């Protein structure tokens, strides 16, 4: 005997499906916000988003809550939501932390001894091509790929996890205030500083790697400060990176 189908139950989304939908929307919307495909301050319409991602509004709301907790979305008093503007609050503390994580990661990776340079040099070449072509996303993704490779070489999953999270947190700031402000000579310097990190890794030299990644991030910070100056640049003065 055929069982009677509950049409209401059949059309409603199950909790597990809602969860999968919310995570899918969170991942895709986070990437679009992070890589500036949606401008800071843009309104996020739940109805439009539900059509875009082919889900109901419930997973959309859950995804927006997750993004709000990560600082990517803001809820306004009228219950609308917007892409959070990039805040400079705590950026100096963030950069201090990022330098410390970077130095620790490079040391951990280099301590295992010399590694093949070719894979890392390929990332540097892609970085240089992206800068030359004015393709900031391609350049940044090449840089992220290099550091992800080094994170794997560190064999320290905890350090790698927090370092890569910090890298992700820097995407909007660097896309807005680093890459667009690079002069021709600074592009050359940016590539050279990344190559210095690769050279230290290839030699298995923790001290050289520490110095190279510190100098690379301090260089990026100076460019970012220049892009923000004179109104905001002073807020990003950092101390930790200058210490040996």
N, C-alpha and C positions, 0 to 999 in steps of 0.2 A: 504494500500500500504506500502510495506517495505521500511523503510528509508535507504538511501545510507550510508554505513559506511565509515567514513574517516579513512583509515588504518593508516595513519600517526598519527592522533590524538589518535587512539586506542592504538598504541604501545608506545607513549610518556608517560612519567611519569607525573602525575598531580602535581601541586605545593604542595598540601596537602600530597600526597604520598611521595614526595621527602623530605618534612619536617619530616614526621614520620620515613623515612629511615635514615635520618641524625641523628635524636635523638636516634634511636636504635643503630646505629653504634657508636655514641658518648658514650652511656652508656656502651656498651660491651667493646669497645676499652679502655675506661677510666679504667674500672675495671681490664682489663688485664695488663695495664701499671702500675696501682696503686699497684697491688699485685705481681708485678715483673714476671708475666708470659711472658712478653716481656722485655728483658733487656734494661736498659738505654743505649742510643747511637745506638740502632738497627734502621736500615732503615725501613721506612714504604712505601711499594710499593702500589700505588693506584690500579693497575690492580689486584694484588694478593688480596688486601683487598676487592675489589668489588666482586671477586669470593667467598671469604670466607663468606661475609655477604649477597651475592646474591642481590646486588643492583648495580645501575650504578655508574660511577665515580663521578657524581655530588654530591650525598649525602655523599660520602667518603670525598670529598674536604671540604664540609660544616662541617662535623664532625671534620676533622683535624683542621680547623680554630677555632672551639669551644675549642678544646683541647689545641691549641696554646695559646689562651687567658687565659686558666687556668694554663699554665706553664708546661703541660705534653708533648707537641710536639714543635719541633723547625723546622723552614723552613730554608734551606740552600740557598746559592746564586745560585746554579745550579737548583733551584726549587724542589729539592728533600726534603723530610721531614724525621726526625728521632725522636725517643723517646728522650725527653729532659733528659740530665744527671741531677742527683740530685745536685742542687746547694746549697752551704752553705751560699749564700748571704742572709742576713736578718734572718738567723736561730735563732740568739739570740733574736731578736725582736719577732719572732714567738713564741718562748718558753715563753717569758715574757707574751705575750698575752694569750697563752694557759693556763698558770697557773692562770691568773686572771679570765678567763672564767670558768675554772674548779672550782675555789674556789667560784665564784658567783653561779654557778649551784648547787653545793653541799649544800651551805647555803640555797638557795631557796627551794631545795627539803626537807632538814631536818627541815626547819621552819614549815612545815605542820604537824610535829609530828612523832612519831615512825611508822615504816612500817614493814610488814612481812619480816623476814630475809631469809626465805627458797628460794624464787625465786632468790635472789641475791647470796646466797651461792651456788646455782647450777651453776651459771656463774663462780664463783671463782673455783669451783671444775673442771669445763671444762677447765678453764685457766691452772690450775695445771697439768691436764692430758696432755694438749697440750705441755706444757713445758717439762714434763717428757719424752714424746714420741718424742721430737724434731720436732713436727709439729707446726712450728711458725705461720702458717696461722690460724690453729684451735685455738691456744692460743690467738692470737690477735683478732680473731672474737668473742671469748668468752668475752674478755675485752671490746670490742666495744658494745657487747650486754648488758653487765652490765651498761655501761655508758648511753646507749640509754634508758634503763629501768629507770635509775635515772633522765635522762632528762625529761621523761614523768611524773615522780613524782614531778618535779619542778613546773609544771603547768604554765610555762613561755615560750611560744612558741618562743619568740624572742631570749632569752638567749639560749634555747635548740638548735635553728637553727644554731646560730653562733658557739656554742660549738661543735656540731656534724660536722660542716664544718671544724673546726680546727682539730678535730680527723681524718677526712678523709685526710687532708693535711699532717698528720704525718705518714701515712702508710708506704710510701717507706723508709723514714728515719729510722723508727723503725725496719722494716724488714731487712734493710741493716746493721744498726749500733747498734741496741739494742739487739734483740733476739739472733743473732749469737754470741754475745760476753758475754753472761751470763755464769758465772761459776755455779757450783753446789750449792754453798752457796748463790749466788745471785739469783738463781731461787727460792730458799726457801724464801729469803727476798722479792722478787717480789710478791709472793703469799701472804705473811704476810701483806705487805703494801696494797694490794688490799682488803684483809680481814678487815683491819682496817677501810677502807672506808665503807664497808658493816656494820661493828659494829656500826659506828657512825650514819649511816642512820637508822639502826634498832632501835637505842636508840632515834632518833629524836634530835640529839645533833649537832646544826650548828657549834659550835666552834670546836668540835672534828672532824667533817667532813671536815671543812676548813683545819685544821692542817694535817689530814690524806691524803687528796688529794694533798696538797702542797708537803708533804714529799714523796709521791709516785712519783710525776713528777720529783722532784729534784733527786730522786734515779735513775730514768730512764735517766735523763740528765747526771748524773755522769758516768753511763755505756756507754752512747753514746759518751761522751767526751773521755773515755778510748779507745773506738773503733776507734776514729778518731785521737787520739794522736799518735805521737807527732806533726804531720804535720798540723792538722786542729783543734784539740781539743780546743785550746785557743780562737778560734773564737766564741765559743758557751757559753762563760761565761755569766751568767744571774744574775740579781740583784733582780727583783721583788719577786721571790719566797722566798727569805730569810726574807722578812718583815712579821711581825706578822699580 
